[in-house]
Amino acid sequence: MNREPGLLVVGASLAGLRAVEAARRDGWDGPITLLGGEPVLPYDRPPLSKAVLNSDSPPELKPFRTEAELVDGLGVTLALGERATGLDLAGSVVITDRRSLGYSRLVIATGSSPLRLPGVALSDRILTLRTWHDAVALHQRLAHGGRLVVVGAGFIGAEIASAAARRGLAVTLVEAAEAPLVPALGQTVARAVAELHAANGVNLTTGTKVVSVVEGTHTVTINLDDGRALPAETVVVGIGSRPEQAWLAGSGLSLGNGVSCDAALAAAPNVYAAGDVASWPNPAFDGDVMRLEHWTSAAEQGMWAGRNAVRADDEPFSTVPYFWSDWYDNRIQFLGRYSDDLEIVGNIAEHRFIALYRRGDRLVGAMGLNSPAMMRLRTAITDRTDFGAVRDSLLVGPGAAR
């Protein structure tokens, strides 16, 4: 292989791994370095709040690829447990907490990090969930049983509540909004999925904020702005996340809600971004600017960024977003994007329906609860299929939602 300054991928994530694989697959024969802040090989994150927490066995880390596959098979130099702290665009150098690394092509795939409650320090009993280490710590806490309070009733919070309820813990979800997930799903759909919590013995408290968290000798007390105090053995903070981009401050890259990229995921000449940290105009939705925190998007973007980084011609990245979430043996799936113009097909009361989101005559999004028909709707959104035709096919077609 030639020894010019090579491809540097910052973020040993799913997106980072897919960038490495795509670069080699596309013929890049220069050096590749994969830099990651965690001291472990790239691994799958969705199971952390699903299979890992639901397992009765001790968690076992299962990386996507072995070290031999990366180092010997793909010729990757691994720099794990090493954090990027700065970027010198003019000098084509990434600064880490140990050294400086030059590059000729750069892919930024540093993902996102959990938001914290102001003034609340994390501890053995006050946790967040993002990394493998977090999942192991939370798995151990759930094994102790007792009372769990989850602050934030979004998708991650709901998955944690589901796993804890399965283990017999007394679970309370605290949500500042009047109903969880309204910005993502709309009032009607958000309230319908929120009913799953009560149906499975989980207490959902909405419209109230946490004013303080006090850790005592044996319990943690969560004080709410309505005067209530909730005691718990374990607290998990799941109030959202932000793009992991502080290390890029002052670099000259455009930073807002993520690293601003063009349609080809380029943030600067020879610099690309992918995954949770990337913000780009999505051609599939007429250039709407998006930043996605989904497994599918991270995999697709990582591949595209790695490919564009080593090619002479940049190709725009276009996708219909997709994610899934499992609550109490119910499967929730979402495609595309939200619109306040929606129609529901199916039976909300029976927890089996599809919400169709439209812009004019076009289907732009769909949310399904326990629906087998969802994945064919991704094609319908891509193909800009007429909304009425999609709705009618759901009413009469195979796997119709009734």
C-alpha positions in Angstrom: 0.0 0.0 0.0 1.2 3.6 -0.6 2.2 5.6 2.4 0.8 9.0 1.7 -1.2 10.6 4.6 -4.2 8.4 4.6 -7.9 8.2 5.5 -8.6 9.1 9.1 -11.9 8.1 10.5 -12.7 9.7 13.8 -15.3 7.7 15.7 -15.1 3.9 16.0 -18.9 3.7 15.6 -21.2 1.9 13.2 -20.8 4.9 10.8 -17.1 4.9 11.2 -16.8 1.2 10.6 -18.9 1.4 7.5 -16.8 4.3 6.2 -13.6 2.1 6.6 -15.3 -0.8 4.8 -16.6 1.3 2.0 -13.2 3.0 1.4 -11.5 -0.4 1.0 -14.3 -1.8 -1.1 -14.0 1.2 -3.4 -10.3 0.6 -4.0 -8.6 2.9 -1.5 -5.1 1.4 -1.0 -3.7 4.1 1.3 -3.4 3.9 5.1 -6.6 3.9 7.2 -6.7 4.9 10.8 -9.8 4.3 12.9 -9.8 6.6 16.0 -12.3 5.9 18.8 -12.7 7.3 22.3 -13.9 4.0 23.8 -11.2 1.3 24.4 -13.3 -1.3 22.5 -13.8 -2.4 19.0 -16.9 -1.0 17.1 -20.1 -2.6 18.4 -23.8 -2.4 17.9 -25.6 0.2 20.0 -29.4 -0.5 19.6 -29.1 -3.8 21.6 -27.8 -1.8 24.6 -31.3 -0.6 25.5 -33.0 -3.7 24.1 -31.5 -7.2 24.2 -28.7 -6.3 26.7 -31.0 -4.9 29.3 -33.6 -7.6 28.7 -31.1 -10.4 29.2 -30.9 -12.3 32.4 -27.3 -13.2 31.7 -24.3 -11.0 32.2 -23.8 -8.7 29.2 -21.2 -9.8 26.6 -19.6 -7.4 24.2 -20.0 -8.6 20.6 -18.1 -6.3 18.2 -19.0 -6.0 14.5 -15.6 -7.3 13.5 -12.7 -8.8 15.2 -9.4 -7.0 15.6 -7.8 -9.5 13.1 -10.5 -8.7 10.6 -9.8 -5.0 10.9 -6.1 -5.0 11.2 -5.1 -7.9 9.0 -8.1 -8.1 6.7 -8.7 -4.4 6.0 -5.3 -3.0 6.9 -6.7 -0.6 9.5 -4.6 1.0 12.2 -6.6 1.0 15.4 -6.4 3.9 17.8 -8.9 3.0 20.4 -9.3 4.6 23.8 -8.0 7.8 22.3 -10.1 10.9 22.0 -10.1 13.6 19.3 -9.7 17.1 20.9 -9.3 19.4 18.0 -9.1 19.8 14.2 -6.6 21.9 12.2 -8.3 22.1 8.8 -5.5 24.1 7.2 -2.8 21.6 8.3 -5.0 18.5 7.7 -4.3 17.4 11.3 -6.6 16.0 14.0 -5.3 16.6 17.6 -6.0 13.9 20.1 -5.5 13.6 23.9 -2.2 11.9 23.1 -0.8 13.2 19.8 -1.5 14.8 16.3 -2.6 12.7 13.4 -2.3 13.9 9.8 -4.7 12.9 7.1 -5.4 13.3 3.4 -9.1 12.4 3.8 -11.1 12.7 6.9 -14.5 11.2 8.0 -16.1 12.5 11.2 -18.3 9.9 12.8 -18.2 10.9 16.5 -21.9 10.3 17.1 -23.8 12.0 19.9 -23.6 12.2 23.7 -26.5 12.2 26.3 -27.8 15.4 27.7 -27.4 15.9 31.4 -29.7 17.3 34.0 -28.2 20.6 35.1 -26.4 20.3 38.4 -26.8 16.5 38.6 -23.7 14.4 38.7 -23.7 10.9 37.5 -22.9 8.1 40.0 -23.3 4.4 40.5 -27.1 5.0 41.0 -27.6 8.0 38.6 -26.9 6.8 35.1 -27.3 7.6 31.4 -27.3 5.1 28.6 -25.1 5.5 25.6 -22.0 3.3 25.7 -21.3 -0.3 26.4 -20.0 0.7 29.9 -23.3 2.4 30.6 -25.3 -0.6 29.6 -23.2 -2.9 31.8 -23.7 -0.6 34.8 -27.4 -0.3 34.2 -27.8 -4.0 33.8 -26.2 -4.5 37.2 -28.5 -1.9 38.7 -31.6 -3.5 37.3 -30.5 -6.9 38.7 -30.7 -5.2 42.2 -34.4 -4.6 41.7 -36.3 -1.9 43.7 -37.6 1.4 42.3 -36.4 2.9 39.1 -37.1 6.5 37.9 -36.4 7.3 34.3 -36.3 11.0 33.5 -37.4 11.4 29.9 -40.0 9.3 28.2 -38.6 9.2 24.7 -37.7 6.1 22.8 -34.6 5.2 24.9 -36.4 6.0 28.1 -39.3 3.8 27.1 -37.1 0.9 26.2 -35.3 1.2 29.6 -38.7 1.3 31.3 -39.8 -1.8 29.4 -36.7 -3.8 30.3 -37.0 -2.8 34.0 -40.7 -3.6 34.2 -40.0 -7.1 32.7 -37.5 -7.6 35.6 -40.2 -6.7 38.2 -38.9 -3.2 39.1 -41.4 -0.5 40.1 -40.9 2.0 37.3 -41.8 5.6 37.0 -41.3 7.6 33.8 -41.0 11.4 34.2 -41.7 13.5 31.2 -41.6 17.3 31.1 -44.0 17.6 28.1 -47.7 17.0 28.4 -47.2 13.8 26.4 -44.0 12.1 25.3 -42.9 12.2 21.7 -45.4 14.7 20.4 -42.8 16.5 18.2 -41.9 13.2 16.5 -45.4 11.6 16.3 -48.1 14.2 16.8 -50.6 14.4 19.7 -52.9 11.5 18.7 -50.2 9.0 18.0 -48.0 10.0 20.9 -50.9 9.5 23.4 -51.7 6.2 21.8 -48.2 4.7 22.3 -48.0 6.3 25.7 -50.9 4.1 26.8 -48.5 1.1 26.5 -46.8 2.2 29.7 -49.9 2.1 31.9 -51.0 -1.2 30.2 -47.7 -2.7 31.4 -47.7 -1.4 35.0 -45.4 1.6 34.4 -46.3 4.9 36.0 -46.0 7.8 33.4 -45.8 11.3 34.9 -46.1 14.1 32.4 -46.1 17.9 32.4 -43.7 18.1 35.3 -40.0 18.9 35.5 -37.2 17.7 37.7 -35.9 20.5 40.0 -33.3 18.6 41.9 -31.9 15.1 42.4 -30.6 14.3 45.9 -28.5 11.2 46.5 -28.8 9.8 50.0 -27.2 6.8 51.7 -29.5 4.2 50.3 -31.9 6.0 47.9 -32.0 8.8 45.4 -34.8 11.4 45.6 -36.1 13.1 42.5 -37.9 16.4 43.4 -40.4 17.6 40.9 -41.7 21.1 40.2 -45.2 20.1 41.3 -43.9 19.5 44.8 -43.7 15.7 44.6 -40.6 13.7 45.7 -40.0 10.4 44.1 -37.6 8.0 45.9 -35.7 5.4 43.9 -32.8 3.0 44.1 -31.8 3.8 40.6 -32.3 6.8 38.3 -31.6 7.0 34.6 -31.5 10.3 32.7 -32.7 10.0 29.1 -33.6 13.5 28.1 -32.1 13.4 24.7 -28.6 13.9 23.1 -26.5 16.3 21.3 -24.0 15.8 18.5 -20.5 15.1 19.7 -18.8 18.1 18.1 -17.3 20.2 20.8 -13.9 19.0 19.8 -14.5 20.7 16.4 -15.0 24.2 17.9 -12.7 26.7 16.2 -11.9 24.4 13.4 -13.6 26.4 10.7 -16.2 23.8 10.1 -19.8 25.0 10.2 -21.4 23.7 13.4 -25.0 24.0 14.4 -27.3 21.0 15.1 -24.4 18.8 13.9 -21.6 19.3 11.4 -23.1 21.1 8.4 -22.5 19.1 5.2 -23.6 19.4 1.6 -25.8 16.8 -0.1 -22.7 14.5 -0.5 -21.9 14.7 3.2 -18.9 16.9 2.6 -18.2 19.4 5.4 -15.0 20.9 3.8 -12.6 19.8 1.0 -11.6 16.1 1.8 -13.7 16.2 5.0 -16.9 14.3 5.4 -19.3 13.5 8.3 -21.7 10.6 8.9 -24.1 9.4 11.5 -25.5 11.3 14.5 -23.0 14.1 14.1 -23.9 15.0 10.5 -26.4 17.5 9.3 -27.2 17.6 5.6 -29.9 18.5 3.0 -31.7 15.2 2.2 -32.6 15.1 -1.5 -35.3 12.5 -0.8 -37.2 15.3 0.9 -36.5 18.2 -1.4 -33.4 19.2 0.5 -34.8 19.4 4.0 -31.9 19.6 6.4 -31.8 16.6 8.7 -29.7 15.2 11.5 -30.6 11.6 12.2 -29.8 9.4 15.2 -30.9 6.1 13.7 -29.0 2.8 13.2 -30.0 2.5 9.5 -29.0 6.1 8.7 -25.6 5.8 10.4 -24.8 2.6 8.4 -25.9 4.2 5.1 -24.2 7.5 5.8 -21.0 5.9 6.9 -20.8 3.9 3.8 -21.5 6.9 1.6 -19.0 9.2 3.4 -16.3 6.6 3.2 -17.0 6.1 -0.5 -17.1 9.8 -1.3 -14.0 10.5 0.7 -11.8 8.3 -1.6 -13.5 9.0 -4.9 -12.9 11.9 -7.3 -16.7 12.5 -7.7 -19.0 13.2 -4.8 -22.5 11.7 -5.0 -25.4 13.1 -3.1 -26.7 11.0 -0.2 -30.5 10.4 -0.2 -32.4 8.3 2.2 -35.8 7.7 3.8 -35.1 7.6 7.6 -36.1 4.5 9.4 -35.9 3.4 13.0 -37.6 0.9 15.4 -38.2 0.6 19.1 -39.4 -2.3 21.2 -41.7 -1.6 24.2 -43.2 -4.4 26.3 -43.2 -6.8 23.4 -44.7 -4.2 21.0 -42.7 -3.1 17.9 -42.8 0.5 16.9 -41.4 1.5 13.5 -41.1 5.0 12.0 -40.3 5.9 8.4 -39.6 9.2 6.7 -40.6 12.3 8.7 -43.4 13.8 10.7 -46.1 16.0 9.3 -49.1 17.5 11.2 -51.3 16.3 8.3 -51.9 12.6 9.2 -54.4 9.8 8.8 -54.6 6.6 10.9 -55.3 3.2 9.4 -56.0 0.4 11.8 -57.2 0.1 15.4 -55.6 2.3 18.0 -57.4 0.6 20.9 -56.0 -2.7 19.9 -52.5 -1.3 19.6 -52.3 -2.2 15.9 -52.3 0.7 13.5 -50.3 2.8 11.0 -50.2 6.6 11.1 -49.6 8.0 7.6 -48.1 11.5 7.4 -48.6 13.5 4.2 -47.6 16.7 2.4 -50.3 17.5 -0.1 -50.8 14.4 -2.2 -47.5 12.8 -1.1 -46.8 10.3 1.7 -43.7 11.6 3.6 -43.8 9.5 6.7 -45.4 6.5 8.5 -45.4 5.2 12.1 -46.5 1.7 12.7 -47.4 -0.1 16.0 -47.3 -3.9 15.6 -47.8 -3.6 11.8 -46.3 -6.0 9.3 -46.9 -3.6 6.4 -44.3 -0.9 7.3 -41.3 -1.7 5.2 -43.1 -1.6 1.9 -44.0 2.0 2.8 -40.3 3.0 2.6 -40.4 2.3 -1.1 -43.7 4.2 -1.4 -42.1 7.3 0.2 -39.0 7.0 -2.0 -41.1 6.7 -5.1 -43.4 9.6 -4.1 -46.4 7.4 -4.4 -49.8 9.1 -4.3 -51.1 9.3 -0.7 -54.5 7.9 -1.5 -53.1 4.9 -3.3 -50.9 4.1 -0.3 -53.8 4.4 2.1 -56.1 2.3 0.0 -53.5 -0.5 -0.3 -53.2 -0.6 3.4 -57.0 -1.1 3.7 -57.3 -3.9 1.2 -53.8 -5.3 0.5 -51.9 -8.2 2.1 -51.2 -7.6 5.8 -53.8 -4.8 5.8 -54.0 -2.8 9.0 -57.5 -3.1 10.3 
